[in-house]
Amino acid sequence: MVTTSSNCLTLSSLVVSVGVGEEGWGRERRPILPDQDWYDRHVPSPWRRPARAIRDGDSPAQVADLAFRALPRALRETGGVPGLPEMVGVIDHCAMGLPVSEGFDQLREIRTRTGGSEWTRVAEEAGQSTIASNAGWFGRSTSDLRSELAERFVNLAVESCLFDSSRRAHLGTRFRSLAEARQWEHECLEQMASRAPGFIRSLLARPDAQKLRAPARLVKPEPTKVLLNQLLR
């Protein structure tokens, strides 16, 4: 998974190192909660809002919307995904009979030739898992495989840049156990799945991500008047 210092959360330094139980952390192993501006100092700006939303108890759908707004910004700020169209081409060729081993070799060659950026590594991993999970292919269409690649890419990006670190900070506070955290994350990714193929199609049109925008929200923001009325109650 991608582990860029510029786009991924790094919260492990905040954790008290005490024992871990099978079901997660007990009360002894609470994270040391940061003050309000800790996120401004330590979380890269694209991921601050979804990180705070997890901390504040927002729903999976709400965090999914925020993550889909963070991802295009993170991609734009780091040059996009060099080699992505070629990697998608490899998936198409595998669907038409290219052996799995050759597909892996071609993905690795593309990643190396295009500079080996962290996002290209994510695309390579998504491509490898798509190829491996469809060994034999059994008549699946290229559009189906592209959709699977898209979902895997989005999942890997969000897991590595948001979930992997934020879950460690929120266990014992936001979530009672690791199992509960992972279930919540799964629900969040499910909310993103249907929009992943359209997102990747837009990225394929401009792999540098300079005009990439977030998909439409699932949760529509409430009008300002409604929010003011709620605050005044």
Contacts in CASP RR format, 6 or more apart in sequence:
PFRMAT RR
TARGET T0000
AUTHOR 0000-0000-0000
METHOD contacts of the structure
MODEL  1
MVTTSSNCLTLSSLVVSVGVGEEGWGRERRPILPDQDWYDRHVPSPWRRP
ARAIRDGDSPAQVADLAFRALPRALRETGGVPGLPEMVGVIDHCAMGLPV
SEGFDQLREIRTRTGGSEWTRVAEEAGQSTIASNAGWFGRSTSDLRSELA
ERFVNLAVESCLFDSSRRAHLGTRFRSLAEARQWEHECLEQMASRAPGFI
RSLLARPDAQKLRAPARLVKPEPTKVLLNQLLR
1 122 0 8 1.000
1 125 0 8 1.000
1 156 0 8 1.000
1 159 0 8 1.000
1 160 0 8 1.000
1 164 0 8 1.000
2 8 0 8 1.000
2 118 0 8 1.000
2 119 0 8 1.000
2 121 0 8 1.000
2 122 0 8 1.000
2 156 0 8 1.000
2 157 0 8 1.000
2 160 0 8 1.000
2 161 0 8 1.000
3 118 0 8 1.000
3 160 0 8 1.000
4 78 0 8 1.000
4 118 0 8 1.000
4 161 0 8 1.000
6 44 0 8 1.000
6 77 0 8 1.000
6 78 0 8 1.000
7 44 0 8 1.000
7 46 0 8 1.000
7 47 0 8 1.000
7 74 0 8 1.000
7 77 0 8 1.000
7 78 0 8 1.000
7 118 0 8 1.000
7 161 0 8 1.000
8 44 0 8 1.000
8 47 0 8 1.000
8 160 0 8 1.000
8 161 0 8 1.000
8 162 0 8 1.000
8 164 0 8 1.000
8 165 0 8 1.000
9 42 0 8 1.000
9 43 0 8 1.000
9 44 0 8 1.000
9 47 0 8 1.000
9 51 0 8 1.000
9 161 0 8 1.000
9 162 0 8 1.000
9 164 0 8 1.000
9 165 0 8 1.000
9 166 0 8 1.000
10 42 0 8 1.000
10 165 0 8 1.000
11 31 0 8 1.000
11 42 0 8 1.000
11 165 0 8 1.000
11 166 0 8 1.000
11 168 0 8 1.000
11 169 0 8 1.000
12 165 0 8 1.000
12 168 0 8 1.000
14 31 0 8 1.000
14 32 0 8 1.000
14 34 0 8 1.000
14 169 0 8 1.000
15 29 0 8 1.000
15 31 0 8 1.000
15 32 0 8 1.000
15 168 0 8 1.000
15 169 0 8 1.000
16 28 0 8 1.000
16 29 0 8 1.000
16 30 0 8 1.000
16 31 0 8 1.000
16 32 0 8 1.000
18 25 0 8 1.000
18 28 0 8 1.000
18 29 0 8 1.000
19 25 0 8 1.000
19 28 0 8 1.000
19 29 0 8 1.000
20 29 0 8 1.000
23 177 0 8 1.000
23 178 0 8 1.000
23 179 0 8 1.000
24 171 0 8 1.000
24 177 0 8 1.000
24 178 0 8 1.000
24 179 0 8 1.000
25 171 0 8 1.000
25 172 0 8 1.000
25 177 0 8 1.000
25 178 0 8 1.000
26 172 0 8 1.000
27 172 0 8 1.000
29 171 0 8 1.000
29 172 0 8 1.000
30 172 0 8 1.000
30 173 0 8 1.000
31 168 0 8 1.000
31 169 0 8 1.000
31 170 0 8 1.000
31 171 0 8 1.000
31 172 0 8 1.000
31 173 0 8 1.000
33 169 0 8 1.000
33 173 0 8 1.000
34 42 0 8 1.000
34 169 0 8 1.000
39 48 0 8 1.000
39 51 0 8 1.000
39 52 0 8 1.000
40 48 0 8 1.000
43 51 0 8 1.000
44 74 0 8 1.000
45 73 0 8 1.000
46 70 0 8 1.000
46 71 0 8 1.000
46 73 0 8 1.000
46 74 0 8 1.000
46 77 0 8 1.000
47 70 0 8 1.000
47 74 0 8 1.000
47 161 0 8 1.000
47 162 0 8 1.000
49 66 0 8 1.000
49 69 0 8 1.000
49 70 0 8 1.000
50 63 0 8 1.000
50 66 0 8 1.000
50 67 0 8 1.000
50 70 0 8 1.000
50 162 0 8 1.000
51 162 0 8 1.000
51 166 0 8 1.000
53 62 0 8 1.000
53 63 0 8 1.000
53 66 0 8 1.000
54 63 0 8 1.000
54 162 0 8 1.000
54 166 0 8 1.000
54 170 0 8 1.000
54 174 0 8 1.000
55 166 0 8 1.000
55 169 0 8 1.000
55 170 0 8 1.000
55 173 0 8 1.000
55 174 0 8 1.000
57 174 0 8 1.000
58 66 0 8 1.000
59 219 0 8 1.000
60 184 0 8 1.000
60 187 0 8 1.000
60 188 0 8 1.000
60 190 0 8 1.000
60 191 0 8 1.000
61 188 0 8 1.000
61 191 0 8 1.000
61 218 0 8 1.000
61 219 0 8 1.000
62 219 0 8 1.000
63 188 0 8 1.000
64 188 0 8 1.000
64 189 0 8 1.000
64 191 0 8 1.000
64 192 0 8 1.000
64 218 0 8 1.000
65 214 0 8 1.000
65 217 0 8 1.000
65 218 0 8 1.000
65 219 0 8 1.000
67 158 0 8 1.000
67 162 0 8 1.000
67 188 0 8 1.000
67 192 0 8 1.000
68 192 0 8 1.000
68 195 0 8 1.000
68 199 0 8 1.000
68 214 0 8 1.000
68 215 0 8 1.000
69 214 0 8 1.000
70 161 0 8 1.000
70 162 0 8 1.000
71 154 0 8 1.000
71 157 0 8 1.000
71 158 0 8 1.000
71 161 0 8 1.000
71 199 0 8 1.000
71 214 0 8 1.000
72 199 0 8 1.000
72 209 0 8 1.000
72 212 0 8 1.000
72 213 0 8 1.000
72 214 0 8 1.000
74 157 0 8 1.000
74 161 0 8 1.000
75 81 0 8 1.000
75 119 0 8 1.000
75 203 0 8 1.000
75 209 0 8 1.000
75 212 0 8 1.000
76 208 0 8 1.000
76 209 0 8 1.000
76 210 0 8 1.000
76 212 0 8 1.000
78 117 0 8 1.000
78 118 0 8 1.000
78 119 0 8 1.000
79 117 0 8 1.000
79 119 0 8 1.000
79 208 0 8 1.000
79 209 0 8 1.000
80 117 0 8 1.000
80 119 0 8 1.000
80 203 0 8 1.000
80 207 0 8 1.000
80 208 0 8 1.000
80 209 0 8 1.000
80 212 0 8 1.000
81 117 0 8 1.000
81 119 0 8 1.000
81 120 0 8 1.000
81 122 0 8 1.000
81 123 0 8 1.000
81 203 0 8 1.000
81 207 0 8 1.000
81 209 0 8 1.000
82 114 0 8 1.000
82 115 0 8 1.000
82 116 0 8 1.000
82 117 0 8 1.000
82 119 0 8 1.000
82 120 0 8 1.000
82 207 0 8 1.000
83 110 0 8 1.000
83 111 0 8 1.000
83 114 0 8 1.000
83 120 0 8 1.000
83 123 0 8 1.000
83 207 0 8 1.000
84 120 0 8 1.000
84 123 0 8 1.000
84 203 0 8 1.000
84 204 0 8 1.000
84 207 0 8 1.000
85 204 0 8 1.000
85 207 0 8 1.000
86 110 0 8 1.000
86 114 0 8 1.000
87 107 0 8 1.000
87 110 0 8 1.000
87 120 0 8 1.000
87 123 0 8 1.000
87 124 0 8 1.000
87 127 0 8 1.000
88 146 0 8 1.000
88 149 0 8 1.000
88 204 0 8 1.000
90 98 0 8 1.000
90 103 0 8 1.000
90 106 0 8 1.000
90 107 0 8 1.000
90 110 0 8 1.000
90 127 0 8 1.000
91 127 0 8 1.000
91 130 0 8 1.000
91 131 0 8 1.000
91 142 0 8 1.000
91 145 0 8 1.000
91 146 0 8 1.000
91 149 0 8 1.000
92 142 0 8 1.000
92 145 0 8 1.000
92 146 0 8 1.000
93 103 0 8 1.000
93 106 0 8 1.000
94 100 0 8 1.000
94 103 0 8 1.000
94 131 0 8 1.000
94 134 0 8 1.000
94 137 0 8 1.000
94 145 0 8 1.000
95 137 0 8 1.000
95 139 0 8 1.000
95 140 0 8 1.000
95 141 0 8 1.000
95 142 0 8 1.000
95 145 0 8 1.000
96 142 0 8 1.000
97 137 0 8 1.000
98 106 0 8 1.000
100 131 0 8 1.000
100 132 0 8 1.000
100 135 0 8 1.000
100 136 0 8 1.000
103 131 0 8 1.000
104 128 0 8 1.000
104 131 0 8 1.000
107 124 0 8 1.000
107 127 0 8 1.000
107 128 0 8 1.000
107 131 0 8 1.000
108 124 0 8 1.000
110 120 0 8 1.000
110 124 0 8 1.000
111 120 0 8 1.000
111 121 0 8 1.000
111 123 0 8 1.000
111 124 0 8 1.000
114 120 0 8 1.000
119 157 0 8 1.000
122 153 0 8 1.000
122 156 0 8 1.000
122 157 0 8 1.000
122 160 0 8 1.000
123 153 0 8 1.000
125 152 0 8 1.000
125 156 0 8 1.000
126 149 0 8 1.000
126 152 0 8 1.000
126 153 0 8 1.000
126 156 0 8 1.000
127 149 0 8 1.000
127 152 0 8 1.000
127 153 0 8 1.000
129 152 0 8 1.000
130 145 0 8 1.000
130 148 0 8 1.000
130 149 0 8 1.000
130 152 0 8 1.000
133 148 0 8 1.000
134 140 0 8 1.000
134 145 0 8 1.000
134 148 0 8 1.000
146 197 0 8 1.000
146 200 0 8 1.000
147 196 0 8 1.000
147 197 0 8 1.000
149 200 0 8 1.000
150 196 0 8 1.000
150 197 0 8 1.000
150 198 0 8 1.000
150 199 0 8 1.000
150 200 0 8 1.000
150 201 0 8 1.000
151 193 0 8 1.000
151 196 0 8 1.000
151 197 0 8 1.000
153 196 0 8 1.000
153 200 0 8 1.000
154 189 0 8 1.000
154 192 0 8 1.000
154 193 0 8 1.000
154 196 0 8 1.000
154 199 0 8 1.000
154 200 0 8 1.000
155 189 0 8 1.000
155 192 0 8 1.000
158 188 0 8 1.000
158 189 0 8 1.000
158 192 0 8 1.000
159 185 0 8 1.000
159 189 0 8 1.000
163 185 0 8 1.000
167 175 0 8 1.000
167 178 0 8 1.000
167 181 0 8 1.000
167 182 0 8 1.000
167 185 0 8 1.000
170 181 0 8 1.000
171 177 0 8 1.000
171 178 0 8 1.000
171 181 0 8 1.000
174 181 0 8 1.000
175 181 0 8 1.000
175 184 0 8 1.000
191 218 0 8 1.000
195 215 0 8 1.000
195 216 0 8 1.000
198 215 0 8 1.000
199 212 0 8 1.000
199 215 0 8 1.000
202 212 0 8 1.000
202 213 0 8 1.000
203 209 0 8 1.000
203 212 0 8 1.000
206 212 0 8 1.000
END
